[in-house]
Amino acid sequence: MSATKTGYFTHPACRRHEMGAGHPECPQRLDAIEDRLLVTGVGDALERREATPASLADLELAHDRLHVAALRGLREELAEQVAAGGSAYTHLDPDTAINAHTWDASLHAAGAVVDAVDAVMAGELENAFCAVRPPGHHACRNQAMGFCFFNNVAVGARYALERHGLRRVAVIDFDVHHGNGTEDILAGDPRVLMCGIFQQALYPFSGDVPLGPNMVNVPVPAYTRGMDVREMIEIVWMPRLEEFRPEMVFVSAGFDAHREDDLGQLGLTEADYTWITGRIKDVARRHARGRIVSALEGGYNLDALGRSVEAHVRVLADL
């Protein structure tokens, strides 16, 4: 099997989680990605793999045991509630709810990243994209929030360190929202360097002051456009990544900084995602044998999401 292949990890369970009519974090997000990769032919170049569920032990690499147990318990309570004719949803905050399928979807979302780590570390794939939901980067060590329940990328990063014995991994987060959950879990861990760029003064209203010396946060004002974002990445991220020399790179790939996405006010385009992915790939090829595991985070304008993921995956797959 060629070591230059790009894996595409997903699972049907990820479509069954939903949080009610009109919610922007909807199952149709995965359809938009699948349709775009199909119509452009990009999907034909990927090695598709069906994710397996993450184990509780793997989730607990990044989360408190009580947090994992609480979400599992909510699933059981909700099943009883639905059986009694009650609501099909339990809200954890005004924007974040579980349904009967959320637990299974969350296990497979985190499991996709774990599976991708195993495949990339085994040399079966050079890199991978995980088309999964629910997203993860707002999920803290002991709290679900912001559409997120388990932190898929943080689980994967810790899994690479603990199970595969890597010494240094990087996490890159280019979602329009600050990856506060990933920072909460990984801040102060010298084996991890996290580089994030996000819109300032936007949910979750954090990130201006990094929580640890291994956090490279770049908050940018609303309406910042792509060339300015590229310049800040070049000046702030790249020297730190080169100095750190990661052995694997994880990407929290949020596409809601796109200029057509109403959940933020940044001005990125597909060309910017192509450039950012290329710079990530440069670092991975120099220091990490090309090893990248990318996981879907935000992106809520369905058309822009499909185009942006296509741009990201084209670079990963050298298309």
C-alpha positions in Angstrom: 0.0 0.0 0.0 1.4 3.4 -0.9 2.5 5.5 2.1 1.5 8.7 0.3 -2.3 7.9 0.5 -4.7 10.2 2.3 -7.3 8.5 4.4 -10.9 9.6 4.8 -12.5 8.5 8.1 -16.2 8.8 8.8 -19.1 6.7 10.1 -22.9 6.7 9.5 -23.4 7.3 13.3 -22.0 10.8 12.9 -25.1 11.7 10.8 -27.6 10.5 13.4 -26.7 13.0 16.1 -28.7 16.2 15.7 -29.8 19.0 18.0 -33.1 20.1 16.6 -34.6 21.8 13.5 -32.7 24.8 12.3 -29.5 24.1 14.3 -26.4 25.1 12.3 -24.4 22.0 13.4 -26.6 19.6 11.4 -26.1 16.2 9.7 -26.3 17.9 6.3 -22.8 19.3 6.9 -21.4 15.8 6.2 -23.7 15.5 3.1 -22.3 18.7 1.7 -18.7 17.4 2.1 -19.5 14.0 0.6 -21.4 15.6 -2.3 -18.5 18.0 -3.1 -15.9 15.3 -3.0 -18.0 13.1 -5.2 -18.8 15.7 -7.9 -15.2 16.9 -8.1 -13.7 13.4 -8.1 -11.5 14.2 -5.1 -13.2 11.4 -3.2 -11.9 8.8 -5.7 -8.3 9.7 -4.6 -8.9 9.0 -0.9 -8.8 5.8 1.0 -12.1 5.6 2.7 -12.3 3.9 6.1 -15.1 3.4 8.5 -14.3 4.6 12.0 -14.5 2.4 15.1 -15.8 3.8 18.4 -13.2 5.2 20.8 -12.8 3.3 24.0 -13.6 4.9 27.4 -9.9 4.6 28.3 -8.9 6.6 25.2 -11.5 9.3 26.0 -10.1 9.5 29.5 -6.7 10.4 28.1 -8.2 13.9 27.6 -11.3 14.0 29.8 -12.1 13.4 33.4 -13.7 10.0 34.1 -16.7 11.8 35.6 -17.3 13.8 32.5 -17.3 10.6 30.3 -19.6 8.9 32.8 -22.0 11.8 33.0 -22.5 11.9 29.2 -23.0 8.2 29.2 -25.6 8.6 32.0 -27.4 11.3 30.1 -27.8 8.9 27.1 -29.6 6.4 29.4 -31.8 9.1 31.0 -32.8 10.4 27.6 -33.7 6.9 26.4 -36.1 6.6 29.4 -37.4 10.1 28.7 -38.2 9.3 25.1 -39.8 6.0 26.0 -42.1 7.8 28.4 -43.2 10.2 25.6 -40.9 13.1 26.6 -38.6 15.3 24.7 -36.1 13.8 22.3 -33.4 16.2 23.4 -31.6 17.1 26.6 -30.0 20.6 26.5 -26.6 21.0 28.2 -26.5 24.7 27.3 -28.7 26.9 25.1 -26.8 25.8 21.9 -25.7 22.2 22.8 -28.1 19.3 23.1 -27.9 15.5 23.0 -30.3 13.2 21.3 -30.6 9.4 21.5 -27.7 9.0 19.0 -25.2 11.6 20.4 -23.3 9.2 22.6 -22.6 6.8 19.7 -21.8 9.6 17.3 -19.4 11.1 19.8 -17.6 7.8 20.3 -17.2 7.4 16.5 -16.0 11.0 16.0 -13.2 10.5 18.6 -12.6 7.0 17.3 -12.1 8.2 13.8 -9.1 10.4 15.0 -7.7 7.5 17.0 -8.0 5.1 14.0 -6.4 7.7 11.8 -3.5 8.0 14.2 -3.0 4.2 14.2 -3.1 4.1 10.4 -0.7 7.0 9.9 1.7 5.7 12.5 1.7 2.3 10.9 2.7 3.9 7.6 -0.5 2.7 5.9 -1.4 6.4 5.2 0.6 9.5 5.0 -2.2 11.7 6.4 -5.9 11.6 7.0 -9.0 13.7 7.2 -11.8 12.8 9.6 -15.3 13.9 8.3 -17.0 13.6 11.7 -19.5 15.3 14.0 -20.1 16.3 16.6 -17.1 18.5 16.5 -14.7 18.7 19.5 -12.5 21.7 20.1 -14.8 23.4 22.6 -15.1 20.3 24.8 -13.1 20.9 27.9 -11.6 18.3 30.2 -14.8 18.2 32.3 -17.4 20.1 30.3 -19.3 19.8 27.0 -20.1 23.1 25.3 -20.3 24.9 22.0 -21.8 21.9 20.0 -18.9 19.7 21.3 -19.0 16.7 23.7 -15.6 15.0 23.5 -12.5 16.7 22.2 -11.6 14.6 19.2 -8.3 16.2 18.4 -7.1 16.4 22.1 -8.0 12.7 22.4 -6.0 11.9 19.3 -3.0 14.0 20.4 -2.8 12.4 23.8 -3.3 9.0 22.2 -0.3 9.5 19.9 1.8 10.5 22.9 0.7 7.9 25.3 -0.1 4.9 23.1 2.5 5.4 20.3 5.2 7.0 22.4 5.7 10.2 20.4 7.6 12.9 22.2 6.2 16.0 20.4 2.9 16.7 18.6 1.5 19.9 17.2 -2.1 21.0 17.1 -3.2 23.5 14.5 -6.6 25.1 14.9 -7.9 27.5 12.2 -11.6 27.6 13.2 -13.2 31.0 13.5 -13.8 30.3 17.2 -11.0 29.8 19.8 -10.4 26.1 20.6 -10.8 26.7 24.3 -11.4 23.1 25.1 -8.3 21.9 23.4 -6.3 24.6 25.3 -8.0 23.6 28.6 -6.8 20.0 28.1 -3.4 20.5 26.6 -2.1 23.8 28.2 1.1 23.3 30.0 1.9 19.9 28.4 5.5 20.4 27.0 4.9 17.6 24.6 2.3 19.6 22.7 2.5 22.9 20.8 -0.9 24.3 19.9 -1.2 27.1 17.3 -4.6 28.7 16.9 -6.0 31.6 14.9 -9.5 32.8 15.6 -11.8 35.9 15.7 -11.3 38.0 18.7 -14.3 38.8 21.0 -16.3 35.9 19.5 -17.7 32.8 21.3 -16.3 31.4 23.6 -14.7 34.8 24.4 -11.4 33.4 25.4 -7.9 32.9 24.0 -6.5 36.5 24.4 -4.3 35.3 27.3 -2.8 31.9 26.6 -3.1 29.4 29.4 0.4 28.0 29.0 3.7 28.6 27.2 2.9 25.9 24.7 -0.1 27.9 23.4 0.4 30.1 20.4 -2.8 32.1 20.2 -3.4 34.6 17.4 -6.7 36.4 18.0 -7.6 38.6 15.0 -10.3 41.4 14.6 -13.6 40.8 12.8 -13.4 41.3 9.1 -9.7 40.3 8.8 -9.1 39.0 5.4 -7.0 36.1 4.1 -3.7 37.8 3.2 -3.5 39.3 6.7 -4.2 35.9 8.3 -1.5 34.3 6.1 1.0 37.0 7.2 0.2 36.4 10.9 0.6 32.6 10.5 3.9 33.1 8.8 5.2 35.5 11.4 3.8 33.9 14.6 3.1 30.2 14.0 5.9 29.1 11.7 9.0 29.9 13.8 7.5 28.2 16.8 6.6 25.1 14.7 10.0 24.9 13.2 11.6 25.2 16.6 9.3 22.6 18.1 9.8 20.0 15.3 6.6 18.0 15.8 6.6 14.3 15.1 2.9 14.4 14.2 0.6 17.3 13.3 -3.1 17.4 14.3 -5.5 19.9 12.7 -8.7 21.2 14.1 -10.1 22.1 10.7 -12.9 24.6 11.1 -14.1 26.3 8.0 -16.4 28.9 9.6 -13.8 31.7 9.1 -14.9 31.6 5.4 -16.3 34.9 4.2 -19.7 33.3 3.4 -20.2 31.8 6.9 -22.6 33.7 9.1 -21.3 32.3 12.4 -18.2 34.5 12.2 -17.0 37.6 10.5 -13.6 36.7 9.0 -12.8 36.8 5.3 -11.1 33.5 4.4 -11.7 31.8 1.0 -10.8 28.4 -0.4 -7.5 29.8 -1.6 -6.6 30.6 2.0 -7.4 27.1 3.2 -5.3 25.8 0.4 -2.4 28.0 1.5 -2.8 27.2 5.3 -2.9 23.5 4.6 0.2 23.7 2.4 2.1 25.4 5.2 1.0 22.7 7.7 2.1 20.1 5.2 5.5 21.7 4.8 6.1 21.5 8.5 4.9 17.9 8.6 7.1 16.8 5.8 10.2 18.4 7.3 9.8 17.1 10.8 7.0 14.5 11.0 7.4 12.3 8.0 4.3 13.9 6.6 2.1 12.6 9.4 -1.0 14.8 9.6 -4.4 13.9 11.2 -7.1 16.5 10.5 -10.6 16.5 12.0 -13.6 18.6 11.0 -14.7 21.3 13.5 -16.9 24.2 12.4 -18.2 25.3 9.0 -21.9 26.1 8.7 -22.5 27.5 5.2 -23.0 24.2 3.5 -21.8 25.3 0.0 -18.7 27.1 1.4 -18.0 24.1 3.7 -18.0 21.6 0.8 -15.6 23.8 -1.3 -13.3 24.5 1.7 -13.0 20.9 2.7 -12.3 20.0 -1.0 -9.5 22.6 -1.0 -8.0 21.2 2.3 -8.2 17.6 1.2 -6.7 18.4 -2.3 -3.5 19.6 -0.6 -3.4 16.7 1.8 -3.7 14.3 -1.1 -1.3 16.1 -3.4 -4.0 16.6 -6.0 
